[in-house]
Amino acid sequence: MDQDNKDTLQRNLSNRHIQLIAIGGCIGTGLFLGAGSTIHLAGPSIVLIYTIIGAIVFLVMRALGELLLSNLKYKSFVDFVSELLGPFAGFILGWSYWLCWVVIGIADLIAISGYTHMFFPHLPSWIPALACIVIFYLLNRLTVRLFGEMEFWFAIIKVIAICLLILIGIFFIGIAFKSPSGDVASLGNIFNNGDLFPNGYRGFLAGFQSATFAFIGVELVGTVAAESKDPFKNLPKAINNIPIRIIMFYVLAVMVIMAVIPWHSINPDKSPFIVLFLFAGLPAAAAIVYIVVMTSAASSTNSGIFSTSRMLYGLALLKKAPNIFTILSKSSVPINGLRFSCICLLSSVILLAIGNKNIMDSFILVSSVATIISLFTWFLILLSYIRYRKKYPKRHLESCFKMPGGILSCWVCIIFIAVAILTLTLQPSTRIALYLGCVWFIFISSSYLLIPKSVKTDWKALINKSLN
């Protein structure tokens, strides 16, 4: 067993790590894989959808930032939720967020295996998934700085890919490129002759689910804040840059895609980033984008392994998970949390060994479950902020990173979250995920009720001791 001389997480992530992790969190697998289904549902109004969600995400992250910087003993949002909303909320949030990243990791591993078939069609599907789990386990156990380096380069690859796509798309528009099917690249394709809502309000609202999933992971910067060298400098910078990243990586990217490919010609079951180059008759470029999509999925899996191990560590410190998860390696890595999360991810290997699964069907179902848990996470962050303003007015006055709009902005975001949850009832596949999400919350709430009252009393005392 790896033993440790240090008993806390180490602040070994530099500014460039935090900034690129934040960028990587803004460019999730949901953008590369899920944008096609969102465009299929919403048509040109996807631009409005990404803009609205981007504004909400920015406000939620500003609330998260102010809360984390108000007390550097907060190691993640589970800590301030536990203190401000109580042990019950912290218990449900911690385990739900852990589950969220596990199911995202499973979906990403299935996606990686599926795309690997393009290059190695005879390779058994479970081998790429198992290889990724082993590699990421070995790398994550070394040091948090190595995780930062991996995400730094993963993020750079994603940024370069999107920038190249935008530049190539603009070039196609400039020369009025005509595809083999006869469609001409034009800005007019974006606006669809003035019909921004071709599928009506139901299509517009239904597009919010897959679009919201694309932003899952942006809150990861809050999890890594506990291991940042200079959180007062790095965290505000990472959060304040979110709007420009959303405009560039989401709004501008999908506008370029729809300008080159008319929205109704986009296959919802394929990545529009890959389809764009196939549409232009450039299979070699499409093959490169396949690799980028796989890299994005690998990055998401890597982030999930990191996040879940830290979440289990935080829960164990508050006695909401077995004490074995508090053990740190010599490199200050929560080694048992890392092992347990990787073992759970092995279920993807079993699924792939049993038989081939449709990538997009699995992706949509899992992404919908993850979206529900992420919206729940954002909701508790906002409620915590409202409670923080009432409980610690002095901290808010002294804050150098106040949330714009304060409590009013919180309520606007909460209304959006309620509407977003309702949109999950519009499609059969997302409706199933909503039912599964309800089953999970019933299960985890029931588990809390089975915990002895004396243990819950100890939780409150421990929270007050460790965070105040």
BADO-267503 format. One line per field, with one value per residue (C-alpha): residue number from 1; residue in one letter; x, y, z. Coordinates in pm, 1 decimal, decimal comma, always signed. Example, Ala and Ser with C-alpha at 12.3 -4.5 7.8 and 13.67 -1.06 7.14 Angstrom:
% residues 2
i: 1 | 2 .
aa: A | S .
c1: +1230,0 | +1367,0 .
c2: -450,0 | -106,0 .
c3: +780,0 | +714,0 .
% end
This chain:
% residues 468
i: 1 | 2 | 3 | 4 | 5 | 6 | 7 | 8 | 9 | 10 | 11 | 12 | 13 | 14 | 15 | 16 | 17 | 18 | 19 | 20 | 21 | 22 | 23 | 24 | 25 | 26 | 27 | 28 | 29 | 30 | 31 | 32 | 33 | 34 | 35 | 36 | 37 | 38 | 39 | 40 | 41 | 42 | 43 | 44 | 45 | 46 | 47 | 48 | 49 | 50 | 51 | 52 | 53 | 54 | 55 | 56 | 57 | 58 | 59 | 60 | 61 | 62 | 63 | 64 | 65 | 66 | 67 | 68 | 69 | 70 | 71 | 72 | 73 | 74 | 75 | 76 | 77 | 78 | 79 | 80 | 81 | 82 | 83 | 84 | 85 | 86 | 87 | 88 | 89 | 90 | 91 | 92 | 93 | 94 | 95 | 96 | 97 | 98 | 99 | 100 | 101 | 102 | 103 | 104 | 105 | 106 | 107 | 108 | 109 | 110 | 111 | 112 | 113 | 114 | 115 | 116 | 117 | 118 | 119 | 120 | 121 | 122 | 123 | 124 | 125 | 126 | 127 | 128 | 129 | 130 | 131 | 132 | 133 | 134 | 135 | 136 | 137 | 138 | 139 | 140 | 141 | 142 | 143 | 144 | 145 | 146 | 147 | 148 | 149 | 150 | 151 | 152 | 153 | 154 | 155 | 156 | 157 | 158 | 159 | 160 | 161 | 162 | 163 | 164 | 165 | 166 | 167 | 168 | 169 | 170 | 171 | 172 | 173 | 174 | 175 | 176 | 177 | 178 | 179 | 180 | 181 | 182 | 183 | 184 | 185 | 186 | 187 | 188 | 189 | 190 | 191 | 192 | 193 | 194 | 195 | 196 | 197 | 198 | 199 | 200 | 201 | 202 | 203 | 204 | 205 | 206 | 207 | 208 | 209 | 210 | 211 | 212 | 213 | 214 | 215 | 216 | 217 | 218 | 219 | 220 | 221 | 222 | 223 | 224 | 225 | 226 | 227 | 228 | 229 | 230 | 231 | 232 | 233 | 234 | 235 | 236 | 237 | 238 | 239 | 240 | 241 | 242 | 243 | 244 | 245 | 246 | 247 | 248 | 249 | 250 | 251 | 252 | 253 | 254 | 255 | 256 | 257 | 258 | 259 | 260 | 261 | 262 | 263 | 264 | 265 | 266 | 267 | 268 | 269 | 270 | 271 | 272 | 273 | 274 | 275 | 276 | 277 | 278 | 279 | 280 | 281 | 282 | 283 | 284 | 285 | 286 | 287 | 288 | 289 | 290 | 291 | 292 | 293 | 294 | 295 | 296 | 297 | 298 | 299 | 300 | 301 | 302 | 303 | 304 | 305 | 306 | 307 | 308 | 309 | 310 | 311 | 312 | 313 | 314 | 315 | 316 | 317 | 318 | 319 | 320 | 321 | 322 | 323 | 324 | 325 | 326 | 327 | 328 | 329 | 330 | 331 | 332 | 333 | 334 | 335 | 336 | 337 | 338 | 339 | 340 | 341 | 342 | 343 | 344 | 345 | 346 | 347 | 348 | 349 | 350 | 351 | 352 | 353 | 354 | 355 | 356 | 357 | 358 | 359 | 360 | 361 | 362 | 363 | 364 | 365 | 366 | 367 | 368 | 369 | 370 | 371 | 372 | 373 | 374 | 375 | 376 | 377 | 378 | 379 | 380 | 381 | 382 | 383 | 384 | 385 | 386 | 387 | 388 | 389 | 390 | 391 | 392 | 393 | 394 | 395 | 396 | 397 | 398 | 399 | 400 | 401 | 402 | 403 | 404 | 405 | 406 | 407 | 408 | 409 | 410 | 411 | 412 | 413 | 414 | 415 | 416 | 417 | 418 | 419 | 420 | 421 | 422 | 423 | 424 | 425 | 426 | 427 | 428 | 429 | 430 | 431 | 432 | 433 | 434 | 435 | 436 | 437 | 438 | 439 | 440 | 441 | 442 | 443 | 444 | 445 | 446 | 447 | 448 | 449 | 450 | 451 | 452 | 453 | 454 | 455 | 456 | 457 | 458 | 459 | 460 | 461 | 462 | 463 | 464 | 465 | 466 | 467 | 468 .
aa: M | D | Q | D | N | K | D | T | L | Q | R | N | L | S | N | R | H | I | Q | L | I | A | I | G | G | C | I | G | T | G | L | F | L | G | A | G | S | T | I | H | L | A | G | P | S | I | V | L | I | Y | T | I | I | G | A | I | V | F | L | V | M | R | A | L | G | E | L | L | L | S | N | L | K | Y | K | S | F | V | D | F | V | S | E | L | L | G | P | F | A | G | F | I | L | G | W | S | Y | W | L | C | W | V | V | I | G | I | A | D | L | I | A | I | S | G | Y | T | H | M | F | F | P | H | L | P | S | W | I | P | A | L | A | C | I | V | I | F | Y | L | L | N | R | L | T | V | R | L | F | G | E | M | E | F | W | F | A | I | I | K | V | I | A | I | C | L | L | I | L | I | G | I | F | F | I | G | I | A | F | K | S | P | S | G | D | V | A | S | L | G | N | I | F | N | N | G | D | L | F | P | N | G | Y | R | G | F | L | A | G | F | Q | S | A | T | F | A | F | I | G | V | E | L | V | G | T | V | A | A | E | S | K | D | P | F | K | N | L | P | K | A | I | N | N | I | P | I | R | I | I | M | F | Y | V | L | A | V | M | V | I | M | A | V | I | P | W | H | S | I | N | P | D | K | S | P | F | I | V | L | F | L | F | A | G | L | P | A | A | A | A | I | V | Y | I | V | V | M | T | S | A | A | S | S | T | N | S | G | I | F | S | T | S | R | M | L | Y | G | L | A | L | L | K | K | A | P | N | I | F | T | I | L | S | K | S | S | V | P | I | N | G | L | R | F | S | C | I | C | L | L | S | S | V | I | L | L | A | I | G | N | K | N | I | M | D | S | F | I | L | V | S | S | V | A | T | I | I | S | L | F | T | W | F | L | I | L | L | S | Y | I | R | Y | R | K | K | Y | P | K | R | H | L | E | S | C | F | K | M | P | G | G | I | L | S | C | W | V | C | I | I | F | I | A | V | A | I | L | T | L | T | L | Q | P | S | T | R | I | A | L | Y | L | G | C | V | W | F | I | F | I | S | S | S | Y | L | L | I | P | K | S | V | K | T | D | W | K | A | L | I | N | K | S | L | N .
c1: +0,0 | +132,5 | +184,2 | +213,4 | +411,2 | +181,3 | -180,7 | -323,7 | -354,9 | -66,5 | -103,3 | +113,8 | -93,0 | +44,8 | -145,7 | -103,5 | -242,2 | -549,1 | -614,6 | -588,0 | -792,8 | -1058,3 | -1039,1 | -1052,8 | -1356,7 | -1526,1 | -1455,4 | -1612,5 | -1690,2 | -2046,2 | -1934,0 | -1753,2 | -2005,8 | -2329,5 | -2341,1 | -2488,1 | -2794,4 | -2841,0 | -2832,6 | -3076,5 | -3321,9 | -3284,9 | -3160,8 | -3003,6 | -3137,7 | -2848,8 | -2651,7 | -2904,8 | -2905,0 | -2526,5 | -2532,3 | -2799,6 | -2635,6 | -2297,9 | -2430,4 | -2581,1 | -2259,7 | -2059,0 | -2285,0 | -2274,9 | -1896,2 | -1874,2 | -2083,0 | -1854,2 | -1545,5 | -1660,6 | -1750,7 | -1420,2 | -1213,1 | -1413,7 | -1249,6 | -941,6 | -1020,7 | -1291,8 | -1133,4 | -1431,5 | -1793,6 | -1895,2 | -1721,5 | -1915,0 | -2242,1 | -2193,9 | -2129,4 | -2390,5 | -2673,3 | -2602,7 | -2457,4 | -2754,1 | -2699,0 | -2323,3 | -2367,5 | -2603,7 | -2397,4 | -2065,4 | -2181,8 | -2394,9 | -2105,9 | -1885,2 | -2146,2 | -2174,3 | -1807,2 | -1808,0 | -2092,9 | -1933,2 | -1610,1 | -1792,0 | -1953,8 | -1621,8 | -1445,7 | -1717,6 | -1673,2 | -1294,7 | -1335,4 | -1587,8 | -1366,4 | -1061,0 | -1235,2 | -1176,3 | -803,8 | -806,0 | -1131,4 | -1038,3 | -925,4 | -1159,9 | -1359,8 | -1268,3 | -891,0 | -878,4 | -1102,1 | -888,4 | -568,9 | -700,8 | -799,2 | -457,9 | -265,1 | -465,7 | -445,6 | -66,8 | -28,2 | -273,7 | -109,7 | +224,3 | +149,6 | -121,9 | +124,9 | +137,3 | -242,0 | -211,1 | +44,4 | -178,5 | -480,3 | -261,9 | -168,9 | -512,8 | -663,3 | -409,5 | -498,8 | -870,5 | -811,5 | -594,4 | -852,3 | -1139,5 | -934,8 | -835,9 | -1196,3 | -1309,1 | -1036,8 | -1104,8 | -1478,1 | -1425,2 | -1210,1 | -1488,7 | -1739,1 | -1506,9 | -1466,2 | -1833,2 | -1720,0 | -1954,1 | -1976,3 | -2001,3 | -2373,8 | -2421,7 | -2460,4 | -2277,8 | -2108,8 | -2273,4 | -2359,3 | -2719,3 | -2721,0 | -2682,7 | -2997,2 | -3200,8 | -3381,2 | -3491,8 | -3635,1 | -3429,9 | -3678,5 | -3751,1 | -3867,5 | -4075,5 | -4042,6 | -4027,7 | -3717,9 | -3563,4 | -3627,9 | -3522,6 | -3187,1 | -3100,5 | -3033,9 | -2748,6 | -2621,2 | -2607,1 | -2411,0 | -2146,5 | -2065,3 | -2028,5 | -1678,3 | -1651,0 | -1695,3 | -1384,3 | -1180,2 | -1348,8 | -1226,5 | -865,7 | -868,0 | -756,6 | -435,0 | -362,6 | -48,3 | -218,8 | -600,7 | -666,3 | -494,8 | -560,3 | -925,1 | -1069,4 | -866,9 | -992,4 | -1355,7 | -1354,4 | -1227,6 | -1525,0 | -1744,3 | -1483,3 | -1414,9 | -1783,2 | -1820,5 | -1521,3 | -1544,3 | -1922,1 | -2101,2 | -1844,8 | -1769,8 | -2133,2 | -2198,2 | -1909,8 | -2031,9 | -2387,2 | -2256,6 | -2066,1 | -2324,1 | -2694,3 | -2830,2 | -3082,2 | -2798,5 | -2612,7 | -2635,5 | -2734,1 | -2555,6 | -2214,3 | -1978,2 | -2037,3 | -1665,8 | -1591,3 | -1886,5 | -1768,3 | -1451,4 | -1627,9 | -1888,1 | -1607,1 | -1463,3 | -1155,1 | -1144,2 | -781,3 | -872,1 | -1174,3 | -944,2 | -737,5 | -1052,9 | -1137,3 | -814,5 | -905,2 | -1248,6 | -1078,9 | -838,9 | -1134,1 | -1294,9 | -963,3 | -930,1 | -1280,8 | -1203,4 | -880,7 | -1063,6 | -1327,5 | -1067,0 | -903,3 | -1231,0 | -1382,9 | -1071,2 | -1069,1 | -1443,4 | -1406,5 | -1116,0 | -1326,4 | -1621,6 | -1397,6 | -1248,2 | -1603,7 | -1674,7 | -1927,2 | -1724,3 | -1502,6 | -1188,9 | -963,8 | -1028,4 | -836,2 | -508,2 | -269,2 | +27,3 | +378,9 | +290,8 | -17,1 | -259,3 | -574,6 | -464,5 | -757,6 | -1013,3 | -818,6 | -821,0 | -1191,1 | -1294,4 | -1082,1 | -1234,5 | -1582,8 | -1476,0 | -1392,5 | -1768,3 | -1717,3 | -1475,7 | -1741,7 | -2004,3 | -1773,0 | -1668,8 | -2032,9 | -2100,5 | -2079,4 | -2293,8 | -2426,2 | -2207,2 | -2465,2 | -2748,0 | -2523,7 | -2384,7 | -2725,9 | -2860,3 | -2553,1 | -2514,0 | -2872,8 | -2813,9 | -2494,8 | -2680,8 | -2937,9 | -2665,6 | -2472,5 | -2782,9 | -2839,7 | -2477,9 | -2524,6 | -2851,4 | -2681,3 | -2394,1 | -2648,1 | -2842,0 | -2511,9 | -2433,1 | -2768,9 | -2707,1 | -2349,5 | -2472,6 | -2700,5 | -2457,2 | -2132,7 | -2217,9 | -1872,5 | -1697,0 | -1900,8 | -1817,0 | -1446,3 | -1454,9 | -1238,4 | -1431,9 | -1801,8 | -2069,8 | -2234,9 | -2597,1 | -2564,5 | -2874,7 | -3091,6 | -2859,0 | -2886,1 | -3263,4 | -3240,2 | -3006,0 | -3234,4 | -3531,4 | -3320,2 | -3224,7 | -3592,0 | -3679,4 | -3380,9 | -3499,7 | -3846,3 | -3694,8 | -3578,6 | -3942,0 | -3965,9 | -3767,6 | -3816,1 | -3442,4 | -3394,5 | -3717,7 | -3569,7 | -3262,9 | -3486,8 | -3646,3 | -3302,3 | -3193,0 | -3495,9 | -3417,0 | -3060,7 | -3167,8 | -3423,3 | -3153,7 | -2890,1 | -3144,1 | -3260,1 | -2898,4 | -2856,9 | -3160,9 | -3003,5 | -2698,8 | -2713,9 | -2806,4 | -2489,7 | -2278,1 | -2466,0 | -2405,2 | -2033,9 | -2047,6 | -2170,2 | -1897,4 | -1633,8 | -1750,1 | -1736,2 | -1390,5 | -1233,3 | -1385,0 | -1403,1 .
c2: +0,0 | +341,1 | +531,7 | +897,1 | +1143,9 | +1427,8 | +1440,9 | +1696,9 | +1760,3 | +1965,0 | +2292,0 | +2187,1 | +2315,3 | +2629,5 | +2906,3 | +2749,0 | +2419,2 | +2588,1 | +2794,3 | +2498,4 | +2272,9 | +2545,0 | +2560,0 | +2181,1 | +2180,8 | +2423,3 | +2192,7 | +1866,0 | +1549,8 | +1679,4 | +1948,0 | +1708,9 | +1424,2 | +1590,2 | +1902,2 | +1704,3 | +1591,4 | +1942,7 | +2098,5 | +1829,6 | +1921,6 | +2299,0 | +2398,5 | +2747,4 | +2833,0 | +2627,3 | +2954,1 | +3108,5 | +2793,3 | +2794,6 | +3167,7 | +3128,6 | +2826,9 | +2997,7 | +3299,0 | +3071,5 | +2869,6 | +3190,2 | +3307,0 | +2966,4 | +2964,4 | +3315,9 | +3200,7 | +2898,7 | +3118,1 | +3360,8 | +3074,8 | +2889,1 | +3202,4 | +3303,8 | +3017,0 | +2837,8 | +2540,7 | +2451,5 | +2176,9 | +2146,4 | +2253,3 | +1955,1 | +2124,3 | +2451,1 | +2273,5 | +2052,3 | +2354,5 | +2592,0 | +2351,7 | +2068,8 | +1714,9 | +1571,2 | +1801,0 | +1742,2 | +1364,6 | +1351,0 | +1597,6 | +1424,8 | +1077,6 | +1206,0 | +1400,1 | +1094,0 | +887,8 | +1159,1 | +1134,7 | +755,9 | +729,0 | +998,6 | +801,4 | +485,2 | +667,9 | +821,4 | +485,0 | +332,8 | +624,9 | +579,2 | +208,9 | +282,9 | +536,3 | +312,5 | +73,9 | +320,3 | +254,2 | -100,7 | -263,7 | -612,0 | -504,8 | -628,0 | -329,8 | -381,9 | -350,1 | +30,7 | +91,9 | -124,8 | +33,4 | +384,1 | +288,6 | +135,5 | +427,1 | +695,8 | +507,9 | +484,3 | +849,1 | +986,5 | +800,9 | +971,2 | +1337,2 | +1596,8 | +1801,6 | +1521,5 | +1533,7 | +1904,9 | +1841,3 | +1580,1 | +1809,4 | +2098,9 | +1913,1 | +1757,4 | +2105,8 | +2243,0 | +1968,5 | +2049,7 | +2424,7 | +2381,6 | +2148,1 | +2391,3 | +2689,6 | +2502,7 | +2400,2 | +2762,6 | +2888,5 | +2619,3 | +2685,0 | +3059,0 | +2978,8 | +2760,7 | +3042,6 | +3297,1 | +3096,7 | +2984,3 | +2620,8 | +2379,6 | +2032,2 | +1711,8 | +1707,5 | +2055,0 | +2263,6 | +2596,8 | +2729,6 | +3058,0 | +3264,4 | +3241,3 | +2873,3 | +2976,2 | +3185,8 | +2934,7 | +3211,1 | +3376,6 | +3060,6 | +3020,3 | +2776,0 | +2521,4 | +2257,7 | +2497,8 | +2566,6 | +2193,0 | +2150,6 | +2462,9 | +2343,8 | +1985,2 | +2114,6 | +2234,9 | +1882,5 | +1783,8 | +2141,4 | +2150,8 | +1825,2 | +1990,4 | +2221,1 | +1943,0 | +1958,8 | +2336,3 | +2313,1 | +2091,7 | +2406,4 | +2426,8 | +2077,8 | +2152,4 | +2482,9 | +2296,3 | +2204,7 | +2541,8 | +2730,5 | +3071,6 | +3033,2 | +3407,4 | +3477,9 | +3164,8 | +3089,1 | +3434,4 | +3444,9 | +3101,5 | +3187,5 | +3535,4 | +3396,0 | +3157,9 | +3395,1 | +3445,8 | +3072,4 | +2993,4 | +3244,8 | +3101,6 | +2728,9 | +2693,2 | +2981,0 | +3051,4 | +2682,2 | +2577,8 | +2886,4 | +2788,8 | +2427,2 | +2533,4 | +2783,1 | +2507,1 | +2231,1 | +2327,6 | +2231,8 | +1981,8 | +1791,8 | +1722,8 | +1360,7 | +1363,5 | +1031,6 | +1162,0 | +1431,6 | +1743,9 | +1819,3 | +1495,0 | +1533,5 | +1879,7 | +1739,2 | +1436,4 | +1677,1 | +1873,4 | +1553,4 | +1554,2 | +1206,7 | +1248,5 | +1560,1 | +1376,4 | +1099,2 | +1356,7 | +1490,2 | +1132,9 | +1136,7 | +1473,5 | +1341,5 | +1040,6 | +1277,6 | +1477,5 | +1160,9 | +1055,8 | +1397,9 | +1369,2 | +1023,0 | +1150,6 | +1443,8 | +1204,2 | +978,8 | +1281,6 | +1435,7 | +1117,3 | +1032,4 | +1382,5 | +1367,0 | +1039,7 | +1192,2 | +1492,8 | +1274,0 | +1050,2 | +1349,5 | +1442,4 | +1078,4 | +1041,5 | +771,4 | +489,8 | +612,5 | +421,0 | +694,2 | +946,3 | +762,3 | +959,2 | +826,9 | +963,7 | +1206,8 | +1331,5 | +1149,7 | +992,6 | +648,2 | +436,2 | +673,8 | +654,0 | +273,9 | +247,5 | +484,6 | +295,6 | -34,6 | +111,3 | +221,1 | -141,2 | -193,6 | -31,5 | -313,5 | -568,2 | -391,2 | -385,2 | -746,8 | -859,7 | -700,7 | -382,9 | -93,6 | +191,8 | +487,4 | +763,0 | +568,8 | +495,6 | +847,5 | +1020,0 | +804,8 | +845,3 | +1213,6 | +1277,7 | +1113,2 | +1315,4 | +1634,0 | +1578,8 | +1537,5 | +1839,1 | +2060,0 | +1936,5 | +2031,3 | +2380,7 | +2414,9 | +2335,5 | +2573,4 | +2852,5 | +2766,4 | +2763,0 | +3110,1 | +3243,1 | +3089,7 | +3224,4 | +3578,7 | +3550,2 | +3367,3 | +3548,4 | +3905,0 | +4025,8 | +3771,4 | +3891,3 | +4256,7 | +4170,6 | +3947,4 | +4053,2 | +3828,3 | +3903,2 | +3733,4 | +3977,0 | +4038,9 | +3853,4 | +3674,1 | +3798,0 | +3624,0 | +3308,2 | +3300,0 | +3358,9 | +3058,7 | +2845,7 | +2919,8 | +2815,4 | +2488,4 | +2410,3 | +2470,1 | +2261,6 | +1967,7 | +1994,9 | +1979,5 | +1626,0 | +1512,8 | +1612,5 | +1320,8 | +946,4 | +882,0 | +1173,1 | +1084,4 | +744,8 | +919,3 | +1143,0 | +832,3 | +681,6 | +1004,5 | +997,1 | +635,5 | +735,7 | +1028,4 | +807,7 | +544,9 | +784,7 | +967,6 | +635,8 | +542,7 | +862,8 | +781,1 | +448,3 | +620,9 | +636,3 | +973,5 | +977,6 | +960,5 | +1253,6 | +1455,8 | +1381,4 | +1501,9 | +1845,0 | +1877,7 | +1765,0 | +2012,7 | +2300,8 | +2193,7 | +2143,7 | +2442,1 | +2716,5 .
c3: +0,0 | -89,2 | +230,3 | +275,8 | +477,3 | +378,9 | +485,4 | +247,7 | -125,4 | -260,1 | -453,6 | -747,5 | -1041,1 | -1203,8 | -1379,8 | -1725,0 | -1592,2 | -1442,3 | -1755,6 | -1993,8 | -1763,8 | -1770,2 | -2150,8 | -2173,9 | -1948,4 | -2187,2 | -2481,3 | -2376,8 | -2570,1 | -2587,8 | -2832,5 | -3065,4 | -3048,9 | -2937,9 | -3154,9 | -3445,3 | -3250,7 | -3108,9 | -3457,3 | -3578,5 | -3300,9 | -3286,8 | -3631,2 | -3651,7 | -3304,9 | -3163,6 | -3170,5 | -2931,5 | -2715,5 | -2671,8 | -2593,6 | -2323,3 | -2161,4 | -2180,8 | -1989,1 | -1721,2 | -1691,8 | -1646,8 | -1362,5 | -1190,9 | -1216,8 | -1073,6 | -776,8 | -742,5 | -761,7 | -492,2 | -261,0 | -304,2 | -252,5 | +54,9 | +246,0 | +110,3 | +334,1 | +82,8 | -128,8 | -364,0 | -393,9 | -176,2 | +116,9 | +101,2 | +16,4 | +326,4 | +546,9 | +406,2 | +317,8 | +559,6 | +557,0 | +365,4 | +65,8 | +75,9 | +93,5 | -205,5 | -410,7 | -348,6 | -443,8 | -732,4 | -881,8 | -845,0 | -1033,1 | -1298,1 | -1390,1 | -1377,6 | -1630,4 | -1848,0 | -1836,7 | -1945,0 | -2236,8 | -2341,3 | -2331,0 | -2549,2 | -2790,7 | -2798,4 | -2875,0 | -3148,8 | -3323,6 | -3289,1 | -3530,0 | -3811,9 | -3789,1 | -3648,2 | -3764,0 | -3639,0 | -3292,5 | -3013,2 | -2881,5 | -2516,5 | -2569,5 | -2631,3 | -2328,2 | -2101,2 | -2233,1 | -2156,3 | -1801,7 | -1728,3 | -1881,9 | -1701,8 | -1373,1 | -1395,2 | -1494,0 | -1235,6 | -948,9 | -1004,4 | -927,1 | -973,7 | -1178,3 | -1435,8 | -1457,8 | -1522,5 | -1797,0 | -1966,0 | -1963,0 | -2079,6 | -2399,0 | -2444,8 | -2431,5 | -2679,7 | -2929,0 | -2895,8 | -2929,9 | -3240,2 | -3397,7 | -3346,2 | -3464,4 | -3781,3 | -3841,9 | -3807,7 | -4041,9 | -4302,2 | -4275,9 | -4325,9 | -4630,9 | -4774,0 | -4717,1 | -4876,9 | -5198,6 | -5200,0 | -5187,7 | -5362,6 | -5209,4 | -5417,9 | -5334,5 | -5484,2 | -5164,0 | -5163,2 | -4847,6 | -4751,5 | -4444,9 | -4563,9 | -4464,1 | -4100,4 | -4091,5 | -4293,6 | -4488,5 | -4165,1 | -4006,4 | -3689,7 | -3534,3 | -3809,7 | -3560,4 | -3350,7 | -2981,9 | -2898,4 | -3111,9 | -2958,7 | -2601,9 | -2676,2 | -2796,1 | -2446,8 | -2314,6 | -2543,9 | -2549,4 | -2169,4 | -2165,9 | -2382,6 | -2089,2 | -1831,5 | -1691,2 | -1677,9 | -1299,9 | -1282,7 | -1232,4 | -892,0 | -804,7 | -904,3 | -714,0 | -401,7 | -582,1 | -743,6 | -642,0 | -644,5 | -636,4 | -588,3 | -919,1 | -1123,7 | -1045,0 | -1131,3 | -1452,6 | -1560,2 | -1485,8 | -1638,9 | -1968,9 | -2001,6 | -2213,1 | -2487,2 | -2495,6 | -2534,9 | -2817,0 | -2999,2 | -2932,7 | -2943,5 | -3114,2 | -3386,0 | -3445,8 | -3502,0 | -3716,1 | -3944,2 | -3959,9 | -4053,6 | -4309,4 | -4489,4 | -4432,6 | -4434,0 | -4091,3 | -4232,0 | -4404,1 | -4078,4 | -3958,6 | -3587,6 | -3531,4 | -3637,8 | -3520,4 | -3735,9 | -3709,3 | -3894,3 | -4131,0 | -4239,5 | -4396,1 | -4542,4 | -4681,3 | -4845,0 | -4994,9 | -4768,0 | -4606,5 | -4493,4 | -4293,5 | -4151,4 | -4031,7 | -3842,4 | -3677,9 | -3576,0 | -3376,4 | -3222,0 | -3118,2 | -2959,2 | -2782,6 | -2650,0 | -2515,7 | -2361,0 | -2197,9 | -2055,1 | -1917,0 | -1764,1 | -1602,5 | -1470,0 | -1308,5 | -1146,8 | -1032,3 | -888,2 | -688,2 | -533,7 | -469,2 | -277,5 | -84,7 | +15,8 | +114,9 | +324,5 | +508,9 | +609,0 | +706,7 | +423,4 | +253,1 | +389,3 | +563,0 | +321,9 | +65,0 | +280,9 | +219,6 | +1,0 | -192,2 | -152,6 | -431,5 | -238,7 | -471,5 | -317,1 | -428,8 | -308,8 | -458,6 | -783,8 | -775,5 | -693,3 | -972,1 | -1226,1 | -1112,9 | -1172,5 | -1521,0 | -1600,4 | -1649,7 | -1991,7 | -2077,4 | -1981,4 | -2194,1 | -2493,9 | -2443,7 | -2444,6 | -2780,3 | -2989,4 | -2874,6 | -3083,9 | -2991,3 | -3019,6 | -2848,8 | -2551,4 | -2559,0 | -2555,7 | -2271,6 | -2053,5 | -2136,9 | -2030,4 | -1691,5 | -1652,0 | -1749,6 | -1473,3 | -1211,9 | -1342,0 | -1330,4 | -975,1 | -894,3 | -1037,1 | -841,9 | -508,9 | -587,5 | -640,3 | -323,8 | -133,0 | -263,7 | -145,1 | +198,1 | +201,1 | +142,4 | +445,6 | +673,7 | +585,2 | +474,2 | +585,2 | +363,4 | +66,8 | +134,7 | +154,7 | -154,6 | -446,9 | -684,4 | -637,2 | -847,0 | -1094,2 | -1001,6 | -673,6 | -547,1 | -836,2 | -1083,4 | -874,1 | -910,7 | -1285,8 | -1310,3 | -1090,3 | -1318,1 | -1617,5 | -1445,9 | -1377,2 | -1743,1 | -1857,1 | -1645,0 | -1800,9 | -2151,5 | -2074,1 | -2096,4 | -2464,8 | -2612,5 | -2537,5 | -2488,4 | -2249,0 | -2067,3 | -1979,8 | -1843,0 | -1630,4 | -1478,7 | -1413,0 | -1248,8 | -1019,5 | -926,6 | -835,2 | -615,4 | -438,4 | -379,9 | -248,0 | -28,8 | +116,9 | +184,6 | +383,7 | +595,4 | +694,2 | +843,9 | +1228,6 | +1376,8 | +1589,5 | +1273,7 | +1119,4 | +1436,5 | +1406,5 | +1045,1 | +1149,7 | +1410,9 | +1163,4 | +900,0 | +1146,6 | +1266,1 | +924,6 | +740,1 | +999,9 .
% end
